[in-house]
Amino acid sequence: MYPGEGRVVALCLLVNLLVYAGITFGRSARDALFFTHFGIQYLPVMYFFNALFLVLCSAAYSSLVDRLDRGRFLAGISVIFIAGLVVSRVILLGHPRGFYPVLYVFCQIIWYFSLMQFWTFAGDLFDTRQAKRLFPFLAVGALFGMIGVGLTCQRIIHALGTENVMVVWAALILAALPLGGIAYRRYRKVSEMLRPDSLSVARTSRPSEWQKIRDGFREVKQEPLLSSMGGYILLLWTVYSVVDFYFNKTVKAQYPKTDDLTAFLGHFGGLQGLLCLTVQLLLTRTFIARLGVGTTIEFHPTALVAGLSWISLSYGFPSVFSTKLADATMLYTFSDSSYQLLYNPIALERRARIRGFIEGYIRPLSLAASGGLIFVGERFLKPLTIAGREIPVGQQVAWAAVPLAVAWLAVATTAKGGYIRALLGNLQGSSPTLRHSAAAALAKLKDPSSLSILKHTLSGQDPGQIVTAIELLESAAATEAADTVAGLLGHPDGRVRATAVAALGRLGPEKFIEALRPLLADPDPRVRANAVEALRKAGGANLIEQIKPLLNDPSVRARVNTLLAISAIQGVSAVEDCMPFIADLTRGHHQARAAATYALGRLPVEQSTELLAPLLKDPELSIRSEAAKALCRVGTPSAIPNLIAALGGDGELRHDARRAIAKIVERSGGQGTEELARSAIEAPGPKIRSELADVLGRLKGPIVFDTLIKLLRDSEWRVRWKVLKAFGRLSRTGPLPDNARAALFDYAHGELTNYRRSQAISHALLRSPTNDGERILAEALEEDRLNMEERVFRLLGILCGHNRMKPIFEKLRSGDNRQRADALEALDNLAPKKIG
């Protein structure tokens, strides 16, 4: 969790806890009331009604959610739920039998839309990167809510009665409402500008629900990943409902009294929450990271295949209870986390629509299907007697459910292929965000089945995807894929051939020498250049004679690679005659200068330093940065003045120049340190002085400390800040000398004196600003004091230990008076008294 996220995350966590505690209480009470007063035999029919009303409510929700103010809309729905639950409790006073089915469906709607509301609400508070980090943490709130219900349900139900649990649910929603409102008003990231106004929405033609359904099924059918996700949800909730029905039926027989049944269901929810929390915290993320989302999504159907097989062989409370517990645990851990990650390759603008279609139409369809299966089983099947043993109806329905679970598992196994192909497709897309996310996700695929899918991609028709698959197989060190990659050396696309040659050169080209040699005459210059490099790594007889003709190749890159290959085999002296050619390249067009920079960084001779120095002033930033990196590899102390001048350039160049200077000084045994120290003091620009302070923090010796002490009195705050960072880095490698510690104490004393002076000015002159000028001055002084505070704490970290000072600093910045008091007390005990 990053600084500034604590409050909003805490609020969301508490809202989710309250929402899910209410759902767990309410669902337990709803089920117990329906089973006792109406009859569990009618539950399959309720699955049909649940599906119907969920579709109708989803259509209404989706048509309004983007047309009305989001905060008021979500709050309004919560108020309707609270009022409905209170009215339901009043109606239950008369125990009207016909109301229990209505209550059952109404509670299902509240359950479904409360969860949808929460994640819609959370999606407006966090951006995409935050959501990826924080949503798994927010989900823990629901598990704590379930555990809380498990610990308290028996006392509450025996004290209040099952009917009054509806009021408890309403109270929990009411408690969550103001907390959600505070978080929404203070931390919402989605701009109101993104919400179309009602007039524009009214003018825009909206498709009918039937058109949405047709378009949704067409979209799901066309894309393999969406087909897998749709099939997964369809079969998941079908199998889930079958297990849920026979679990409820078995439990009702065990606990005929309403309050006892409600209490048991509450305890079961708590046990389920505890197991889910344990699995989520200890196993889920580790397994997903190690095995991949395409494998972990198979865990849930695998568990249900095993559980239903047990029920089909031995129907009874132990088998049904165990299967239901495994089902619930897998659903809220591996299944939910893996399924949500499958949405990552889907473009953000499509994601909400597809999620709405799958959850709003396919999931209700699965409820209807399960209701039909159970209805047929309960209506037309009778207990059988086989070999003197009675086979109950539930066991017979399990026979039909096992093939459904197997089909579910089969669909789950297709998700990995669709997921990887969607990521590969995103790498060729126009969205930078999707390309970056796809690259990051693909880079983590190391398991054998994922690598097998990538290998299969090599035989595809899309050159872009083939190139990506080659690069990923290489990054995964899949040396066994080398034979498959070698088969692409004759591919009609030049980019594919060039990538295949480069990959073989890194995977191990020795066994492919004969296949690589003809590519020295390939019509594509990229292939020729890569073939030279691969053959150089492979070695072999007569290589010099074979590649020498390419010194006259029309491709600059091919000539440069040939020159470097000869240098690697025969030594740098063998290519001294070619240095004028490289010198000409440094004055050529962009590609020529880039090739020259690449070559010079691999030729450790003095002339390389002389030719690279002017390239630090190249008009192209990329070439300037590459020149600095090349000097980091082969540069000599004579390059230091040019690199110091480069420290006044762009951020990327400054970074590379800093590293180059430090590496050259280290490589030359400290030669050039005195020049760095003199420049750090005399350089006219504060940017260069601050960068040199950073470089000095990476070196050692008395002159380093003496120079940093002088820079600590620099007039520019950015220089002093870099000096403090340099001292911090040096303090981690060993104790600071006495003169450095004394200088730091004096600096801290001066900063605190300035801090008090600033406070006195604000207190005397700007206690209550009356105009804009005074307010601006007061804010500027406050910001300056915050910067002083941060510099003093960095200094205290150097003197007293970073790990001891960091938590104190965070408490001082927390805004909580109690934490600030604790921090000041700790600071008073730890900070040296001599700093004041």
Stockholm file with secondary structure:
# STOCKHOLM 1.0

chainA/1-836         MYPGEGRVVALCLLVNLLVYAGITFGRSARDALFFTHFGIQYLPVMYFFNALFLVLCSAAYSSLVDRLDRGRFLAGISVIFIAGLVVSRVILLGHPRGFYPVLYVFCQIIWYFSLMQFWTFAGDLFDTRQAKRLFPFLAVGALFGMIGVGLTCQRIIHALGTENVMVVWAALILAALPLGGIAYRRYRKVSEMLRPDSLSVARTSRPSEWQKIRDGFREVKQEPLLSSMGGYILLLWTVYSVVDFYFNKTVKAQYPKTDDLTAFLGHFGGLQGLLCLTVQLLLTRTFIARLGVGTTIEFHPTALVAGLSWISLSYGFPSVFSTKLADATMLYTFSDSSYQLLYNPIALERRARIRGFIEGYIRPLSLAASGGLIFVGERFLKPLTIAGREIPVGQQVAWAAVPLAVAWLAVATTAKGGYIRALLGNLQGSSPTLRHSAAAALAKLKDPSSLSILKHTLSGQDPGQIVTAIELLESAAATEAADTVAGLLGHPDGRVRATAVAALGRLGPEKFIEALRPLLADPDPRVRANAVEALRKAGGANLIEQIKPLLNDPSVRARVNTLLAISAIQGVSAVEDCMPFIADLTRGHHQARAAATYALGRLPVEQSTELLAPLLKDPELSIRSEAAKALCRVGTPSAIPNLIAALGGDGELRHDARRAIAKIVERSGGQGTEELARSAIEAPGPKIRSELADVLGRLKGPIVFDTLIKLLRDSEWRVRWKVLKAFGRLSRTGPLPDNARAALFDYAHGELTNYRRSQAISHALLRSPTNDGERILAEALEEDRLNMEERVFRLLGILCGHNRMKPIFEKLRSGDNRQRADALEALDNLAPKKIG
#=GR chainA/1-836 SS CCTTCHHHHHHHHHHHHHHHHHHHHHHHHHHHHHIIIIIGGGHHHHHHHHHHHHHHHHHHHHHHHTTSCHHHHHHHHHHHHHHHHHHHHHHHTTCCTTHHHHHHHHHHHHHHHHHHHHHHHHHHHSCHHHHHHHHHHHHHHHHHHHHHHHHHHHHHHHHHCSTTHHHHHHHHHHHHHHHHHHHHHHHCCSCGGGSCCHHHHHHSCCCCHHHHHHHHHHHHHHSHHHHHHHHHHHHHHHHHHHHHHHHHHHHHHHCCSHHHHHHHHHHHHHHHHHHHHHHIIIIIHHHHHHHCHHHHTTHHHHHHHHHHHHHHHSCSHHHHHHHHHHHHHHIIIIIHHHHHHTTTTSCHHHHHHHHHHIIIIIHHHHHHHHHHHHHHHHHHCCCEEETTEEECHHHHHHHHHHHHHHHHHHHHHHHHHHHHHHHHHHHTSSCHHHHHHHHHHHHTCCSHHHHHHHHHHTTSSCHHHHHHHHHHHHHTTCGGGHHHHHTTTTCSSHHHHHHHHHHHHHHCCGGGHHHHGGGGGCSSHHHHHHHHHHHHHHCCTTHHHHHGGGGGCSCHHHHHHHHHHHHHHHCGGGGGGGHHHHHHHTTSCHHHHHHHHHHHTTCCSHHHHHHHHHHTTCSSHHHHHHHHHHHHHHCCGGGHHHHHHHTTSCHHHHHHHHHHHHHHHHHTTTTTHHHHHHHHHHCSCHHHHHHHHHHHTTSCSHHHHHHHHHHTTCSSHHHHHHHHHHHHHHHHHSCCCHHHHHHHHHHHHHHHHHHHHHHHHHHHHCSSCCSHHHHHHHHHHHHHHHHHHHHHHHHHHHHHCHHHHHHHHHHHTSCCHHHHHHHHHHHHHHSCGGGC
#=GC SS_cons         CCTTCHHHHHHHHHHHHHHHHHHHHHHHHHHHHHIIIIIGGGHHHHHHHHHHHHHHHHHHHHHHHTTSCHHHHHHHHHHHHHHHHHHHHHHHTTCCTTHHHHHHHHHHHHHHHHHHHHHHHHHHHSCHHHHHHHHHHHHHHHHHHHHHHHHHHHHHHHHHCSTTHHHHHHHHHHHHHHHHHHHHHHHCCSCGGGSCCHHHHHHSCCCCHHHHHHHHHHHHHHSHHHHHHHHHHHHHHHHHHHHHHHHHHHHHHHCCSHHHHHHHHHHHHHHHHHHHHHHIIIIIHHHHHHHCHHHHTTHHHHHHHHHHHHHHHSCSHHHHHHHHHHHHHHIIIIIHHHHHHTTTTSCHHHHHHHHHHIIIIIHHHHHHHHHHHHHHHHHHCCCEEETTEEECHHHHHHHHHHHHHHHHHHHHHHHHHHHHHHHHHHHTSSCHHHHHHHHHHHHTCCSHHHHHHHHHHTTSSCHHHHHHHHHHHHHTTCGGGHHHHHTTTTCSSHHHHHHHHHHHHHHCCGGGHHHHGGGGGCSSHHHHHHHHHHHHHHCCTTHHHHHGGGGGCSCHHHHHHHHHHHHHHHCGGGGGGGHHHHHHHTTSCHHHHHHHHHHHTTCCSHHHHHHHHHHTTCSSHHHHHHHHHHHHHHCCGGGHHHHHHHTTSCHHHHHHHHHHHHHHHHHTTTTTHHHHHHHHHHCSCHHHHHHHHHHHTTSCSHHHHHHHHHHTTCSSHHHHHHHHHHHHHHHHHSCCCHHHHHHHHHHHHHHHHHHHHHHHHHHHHCSSCCSHHHHHHHHHHHHHHHHHHHHHHHHHHHHHCHHHHHHHHHHHTSCCHHHHHHHHHHHHHHSCGGGC
//
